[in-house]
Amino acid sequence: MKTSEVKTYYDNFGKKQDWQGFYENKAINTLIENSDFQKAKSIFEFGFGTGKFAKDLFEKYFSDDCKYIGIDLSETMFAIASERLKPFKESAKVQISDGSTNLEFPDNHFDRFVSNYVLDILSDEEISKIFSEAKRILFRDGLFSLTSLACGEGFISKQVSNIWESVHKIKPTLVGGCRPLDLIDFVDEKDWEIKHHFKINSFGITSEVLVLRNP
Ligand SMILES: C[S@@+](CC[C@H](N)C(=O)[O-])C[C@H]1O[C@@H](n2cnc3c(N)ncnc32)[C@H](O)[C@@H]1O
């Protein structure tokens, strides 16, 4: 999907994004358990959606001096997340982006880079760019924590991901522009230490959780 189509889709989808929790929550909770957010001081989120993830982290995990910045290309998502994160406005900043994978932050700026169910919307080239930008803007020892839709393992999950992929090829808007992929294939082990890697099934839908350390 073109960036303009992704923007239109998520501008219309808005709060319905939270309903995807039925298959996303298990993977996102696994990411949280393995990303040591209690120790984080500066967090960047790519594609914050409704801001639910950031709000949960502020309520349960972030320390008082932790700063958060998120970007998203959807104006609707920006409005929802801004409202949701109002109680944390001293520490949380959300911005609208133009969808570019060139991130306008200095080198060595964050100790966490998080993105949930966004890279599966991007082209392979854009995903590679996000990996190199994450390496650039993370401090040494910073964590790059990702969840995405993944290729199924096991009979039922394989069928589900094959059907999903076919639908994505015919009409990507029916599946929010997301397609199953294996993020692990984008990891260059010269650049990253793989700290955690899981495949998680929820209602037949497979997700990948990847936590990488910038060595
Ligand atoms: C499937 S939703 C996931 C939202 C949220 N991270 C979650 O897990 O609920 C994808 C989000 O990424 C945003 N997005 C998609 N492509 C983007 C891009 N190139 N740059 C910034 N945000 C993007 C969409 O607007 C949408 O809010």
The ligand as an SDF file (V2000), in Angstrom:
LIG
                    3D

 27 29  0  0  0  0  0  0  0  0999 V2000
   -1.6280   -1.8410   12.8860 C   0  0  0  0  0  0  0  0  0  0  0  0
   -1.5080   -0.2410   13.5910 S   0  0  0  0  0  0  0  0  0  0  0  0
   -0.6260   -0.5690   15.0940 C   0  0  0  0  0  0  0  0  0  0  0  0
   -0.7990    0.5140   16.0950 C   0  0  0  0  0  0  0  0  0  0  0  0
   -0.1590    0.2630   17.4720 C   0  0  0  0  0  0  0  0  0  0  0  0
    1.2690    0.2140   17.3760 N   0  0  0  0  0  0  0  0  0  0  0  0
   -0.7210   -0.9970   18.0620 C   0  0  0  0  0  0  0  0  0  0  0  0
    0.0150   -1.9650   18.2400 O   0  0  0  0  0  0  0  0  0  0  0  0
   -1.9220   -1.0210   18.3500 O   0  0  0  0  0  0  0  0  0  0  0  0
   -0.3050    0.5370   12.6180 C   0  0  0  0  0  0  0  0  0  0  0  0
   -0.0400    1.9870   13.0180 C   0  0  0  0  0  0  0  0  0  0  0  0
    1.1350    2.4300   12.3720 O   0  0  0  0  0  0  0  0  0  0  0  0
    0.9100    3.6650   11.7520 C   0  0  0  0  0  0  0  0  0  0  0  0
    1.8010    3.7100   10.5890 N   0  0  0  0  0  0  0  0  0  0  0  0
    1.7570    2.9330    9.4790 C   0  0  0  0  0  0  0  0  0  0  0  0
    2.7550    3.2230    8.6530 N   0  0  0  0  0  0  0  0  0  0  0  0
    3.4690    4.2090    9.2640 C   0  0  0  0  0  0  0  0  0  0  0  0
    4.6420    4.9530    8.8850 C   0  0  0  0  0  0  0  0  0  0  0  0
    5.2650    4.7220    7.7350 N   0  0  0  0  0  0  0  0  0  0  0  0
    5.0900    5.8830    9.7510 N   0  0  0  0  0  0  0  0  0  0  0  0
    4.4610    6.1260   10.9250 C   0  0  0  0  0  0  0  0  0  0  0  0
    3.3420    5.4640   11.3200 N   0  0  0  0  0  0  0  0  0  0  0  0
    2.8630    4.5100   10.4910 C   0  0  0  0  0  0  0  0  0  0  0  0
   -0.5720    3.6690   11.4170 C   0  0  0  0  0  0  0  0  0  0  0  0
   -1.0880    4.9630   11.2700 O   0  0  0  0  0  0  0  0  0  0  0  0
   -1.1510    2.9420   12.6300 C   0  0  0  0  0  0  0  0  0  0  0  0
   -1.4240    3.8090   13.6920 O   0  0  0  0  0  0  0  0  0  0  0  0
  1  2  1  0
  2  3  1  0
  2 10  1  0
  3  4  1  0
  4  5  1  0
  5  6  1  0
  5  7  1  0
  7  8  2  0
  7  9  1  0
 10 11  1  0
 11 12  1  0
 11 26  1  0
 12 13  1  0
 13 14  1  0
 13 24  1  0
 14 15  1  0
 14 23  1  0
 15 16  2  0
 16 17  1  0
 17 18  1  0
 17 23  2  0
 18 19  1  0
 18 20  2  0
 20 21  1  0
 21 22  2  0
 22 23  1  0
 24 25  1  0
 24 26  1  0
 26 27  1  0
M  CHG  2   2   1   9  -1
M  END
$$$$
